[in-house]
Amino acid sequence: MPEKRLEIISSLLNKEDCLIDIGCDHAYVCIELAKKGADKILATDIHEKALKSAKKNIEKNGFQSIIDCQLSDGLEKINTEGFNTIVIAGMGTSTIKHILSDQKKLNSIQKIILQSNNDLSELRLFMKQIGYAIKKEYVVLEKKHYYTIILYQKGKQKLKKRELELGFYQENLQEYYQYLIKKYEIIRNKIPKKNRKKRYHLKQKIKWLQNWIQL
Ligand SMILES: C[S@@+](CC[C@H](N)C(=O)[O-])C[C@H]1O[C@@H](n2cnc3c(N)ncnc32)[C@H](O)[C@@H]1O
């Protein structure tokens, strides 16, 4: 497995999961799951080139009979019946929202694992609205970049404003919180004083994070 980020995603899957990996690229996650003994996996991507690479890797590992491949924009051409798990990683929140927008296609989907590159608060709000609850979040530092992986389970959940913005407090994330405080302070200092709403929003996030660091 070439990346820690993908390693974590794979560790959250088990052989009972019937997975659709949307935007599979090289199909690394699908192959790891097939190695665990899963027998219903679908690797999909919007780009022919990515799917070609997926097929090549799947064949190299001898999993052609277990992992199917399909070209599709999100779930557009996918029949989700019989699948219970979705992975979407390495995309932005607006693309993820677009992919999950047809909720009829999510009837059988119990578990969703997401790794968005941006706008996590918007993503948390969207997932809550479509009826998925955060089970756990994982933060991984790789090549000086923090990635957040969110494990969702079908179900309702109440989230406080702070949890929508920053996720649930986790004791082991102190360094990440320090990093976020610095990042938000830099952004806030660049915002003109007249833009009070934006500055206040960031100030509030910094305050929450500071409280978490003092815990
Ligand atoms: C940055 S790569 C991430 C690949 C892999 N999921 C990972 O996390 O390493 C994004 C992949 O998503 C695919 N993609 C982008 N938009 C998509 C969409 N609407 N439907 C399906 N695949 C999409 C791209 O072609 C690309 O292969």
Ligand as a Chemical Component Dictionary entry (heavy atoms), coordinates in Angstrom:
data_LIG
# 
_chem_comp.id                   LIG 
_chem_comp.type                 NON-POLYMER 
_chem_comp.pdbx_formal_charge   0 
_chem_comp.three_letter_code    LIG 
# 
loop_
_chem_comp_atom.comp_id 
_chem_comp_atom.atom_id 
_chem_comp_atom.alt_atom_id 
_chem_comp_atom.type_symbol 
_chem_comp_atom.charge 
_chem_comp_atom.model_Cartn_x 
_chem_comp_atom.model_Cartn_y 
_chem_comp_atom.model_Cartn_z 
_chem_comp_atom.pdbx_ordinal 
LIG C1  C1  C 0  -6.954  12.033 -6.533  1  
LIG S1  S1  S 1  -7.609  10.569 -7.197  2  
LIG C2  C2  C 0  -7.836  9.596  -5.729  3  
LIG C3  C3  C 0  -7.752  8.166  -6.025  4  
LIG C4  C4  C 0  -7.974  7.240  -4.820  5  
LIG N1  N1  N 0  -9.378  7.216  -4.449  6  
LIG C5  C5  C 0  -7.137  7.695  -3.662  7  
LIG O1  O1  O 0  -7.690  8.161  -2.653  8  
LIG O2  O2  O -1 -5.891  7.586  -3.752  9  
LIG C6  C6  C 0  -9.268  10.986 -7.617  10 
LIG C7  C7  C 0  -9.894  9.937  -8.531  11 
LIG O3  O3  O 0  -11.291 10.195 -8.579  12 
LIG C8  C8  C 0  -11.735 10.113 -9.919  13 
LIG N2  N2  N 0  -12.957 10.930 -10.008 14 
LIG C9  C9  C 0  -13.076 12.278 -9.960  15 
LIG N3  N3  N 0  -14.367 12.641 -10.053 16 
LIG C10 C10 C 0  -15.081 11.494 -10.149 17 
LIG C11 C11 C 0  -16.480 11.212 -10.296 18 
LIG N4  N4  N 0  -17.387 12.188 -10.363 19 
LIG N5  N5  N 0  -16.856 9.916  -10.356 20 
LIG C12 C12 C 0  -15.952 8.914  -10.312 21 
LIG N6  N6  N 0  -14.628 9.129  -10.193 22 
LIG C13 C13 C 0  -14.199 10.395 -10.113 23 
LIG C14 C14 C 0  -10.547 10.615 -10.737 24 
LIG O4  O4  O 0  -10.594 10.159 -12.061 25 
LIG C15 C15 C 0  -9.365  10.017 -9.946  26 
LIG O5  O5  O 0  -9.022  8.741  -10.399 27 
# 
loop_
_chem_comp_bond.comp_id 
_chem_comp_bond.atom_id_1 
_chem_comp_bond.atom_id_2 
_chem_comp_bond.value_order 
_chem_comp_bond.pdbx_ordinal 
LIG C1  S1  SING 1  
LIG S1  C2  SING 2  
LIG S1  C6  SING 3  
LIG C2  C3  SING 4  
LIG C3  C4  SING 5  
LIG C4  N1  SING 6  
LIG C4  C5  SING 7  
LIG C5  O1  DOUB 8  
LIG C5  O2  SING 9  
LIG C6  C7  SING 10 
LIG C7  O3  SING 11 
LIG C7  C15 SING 12 
LIG O3  C8  SING 13 
LIG C8  N2  SING 14 
LIG C8  C14 SING 15 
LIG N2  C9  SING 16 
LIG N2  C13 SING 17 
LIG C9  N3  DOUB 18 
LIG N3  C10 SING 19 
LIG C10 C11 SING 20 
LIG C10 C13 DOUB 21 
LIG C11 N4  SING 22 
LIG C11 N5  DOUB 23 
LIG N5  C12 SING 24 
LIG C12 N6  DOUB 25 
LIG N6  C13 SING 26 
LIG C14 O4  SING 27 
LIG C14 C15 SING 28 
LIG C15 O5  SING 29 
# 
